[in-house]
Amino acid sequence: MPFDLEGAVTPRADDRFDGAVDAYSDGNYIGRCEYSSIEASDASLAAEQIRKRIERRIEDRVAREHPVTH
C-alpha cells in the first residue's frame, strides 16, 4: 500500500525530539500520529525513526482490516 507522510520533527531542550505526521494514501487522509521524546542525535534520525514506526502502524492496520487467507 503506497502512502505519503507529511509532518515535522521538533527539537526539545533535552536532546530529544517530538513529531507530528499526517499520513495519506492515494491522496486520501489516513490519520495523524504524534510522537514525543524520540531519542536521536539529530532531526533526520528522529524523522527516520518516526517514519519506521508509522509504516509499521499502517501495515499492521491494513493487515487487520484486510486479512489474507491462504
Contact map, one row per residue, 1 for C-alpha under 8 A:
1110000000000000000000001000000000000000000000000000000000000000000000
1111000000000000000000001100000000000000000000000000000000000000000000
1111100000000000000000111100000000000000000000000000000000000000000000
0111110000000000000000111000000000000000000000000000000000000000000000
0011111000000000000011110000000000000000000000000010000000000000000000
0001111100000000000011100000000000000000000000000000000000000000000000
0000111110000000001111000000000000000000000000000000000000000000000000
0000011111000000001110000000000000000000000000100000000000000000000000
0000001111100000111100000000000000000000001001100000000000000000000000
0000000111110000111000000000000000000000001000000000000000000000000000
0000000011111011110000000000000000000000001000000000000000000000000000
0000000001111111110000000000000000000000000000000000000000000000000000
0000000000111111000000000000000000000000000000000000000000000000000000
0000000000011111000000000000000000000000000000000000000000000000000000
0000000000111111100000000000000000000011100000000000000000000000000000
0000000000111111110000000000000000001111000000000000000000000000000000
0000000011110011111000000000000000011111001001000000000000000000000000
0000000011110001111100000000000001111100000000000000000000000000000000
0000001111000000111110000000000001110000000000100100000000000000000000
0000001110000000011111000000000111100000000000000000000000000000000000
0000111100000000001111100000000111000000000000000000000000000000000000
0000111000000000000111110000111110000000000000000000000000000000000000
0011110000000000000011111000111100000000000000000000000000000000000000
0011100000000000000001111111111000000000000000000000000000000000000000
1111000000000000000000111111110000000000000000000000000000000000000000
0110000000000000000000011111000000000000000000000000000000000000000000
0000000000000000000000011111100000000000000000000000000000000000000000
0000000000000000000000011111110000000000000000000000000000000000000000
0000000000000000000001111011111000000000000000000000000000000000000000
0000000000000000000001111001111100000000000000000000000000000000000000
0000000000000000000001110000111110000000000000000000000000000000000000
0000000000000000000111100000011111000000000000000000000000000000000000
0000000000000000000111000000001111100000000000000000010000000000000000
0000000000000000011110000000000111110000000000000000000000000000000000
0000000000000000011100000000000011111100000000000100000000000000000000
0000000000000000111000000000000001111100000000000000000000000000000000
0000000000000001110000000000000000111110000000000000000000000000000000
0000000000000001110000000000000000111111000001001000000000000000000000
0000000000000011100000000000000000001111100001000000000000000000000000
0000000000000011100000000000000000000111111011000000000000000000000000
0000000000000010000000000000000000000011111011000000000000000000000000
0000000000000000000000000000000000000001111111000000000000000000000000
0000000011100000100000000000000000000001111111100000000000000000000000
0000000000000000000000000000000000000000011111110000000000000000000000
0000000000000000000000000000000000000001111111111000000000000000000000
0000000010000000100000000000000000000111111111111100000000000000000000
0000000110000000001000000000000000000000001111111110000000000000000000
0000000000000000000000000000000000000000000111111111000000000000000000
0000000000000000000000000000000000000100000011111111100000000000000000
0000000000000000001000000000000000100000000001111111110000000000000000
0000100000000000000000000000000000000000000000111111111000000000000000
0000000000000000000000000000000000000000000000011111111100000000000000
0000000000000000000000000000000000000000000000001111111110000000000000
0000000000000000000000000000000010000000000000000111111111000000000000
0000000000000000000000000000000000000000000000000011111111100000000000
0000000000000000000000000000000000000000000000000001111111110000000000
0000000000000000000000000000000000000000000000000000111111111000000000
0000000000000000000000000000000000000000000000000000011111111100000000
0000000000000000000000000000000000000000000000000000001111111110000000
0000000000000000000000000000000000000000000000000000000111111111000000
0000000000000000000000000000000000000000000000000000000011111111100000
0000000000000000000000000000000000000000000000000000000001111111111000
0000000000000000000000000000000000000000000000000000000000111111111100
0000000000000000000000000000000000000000000000000000000000011111111000
0000000000000000000000000000000000000000000000000000000000001111111000
0000000000000000000000000000000000000000000000000000000000000111111100
0000000000000000000000000000000000000000000000000000000000000111111110
0000000000000000000000000000000000000000000000000000000000000010011111
0000000000000000000000000000000000000000000000000000000000000000001111
0000000000000000000000000000000000000000000000000000000000000000000111
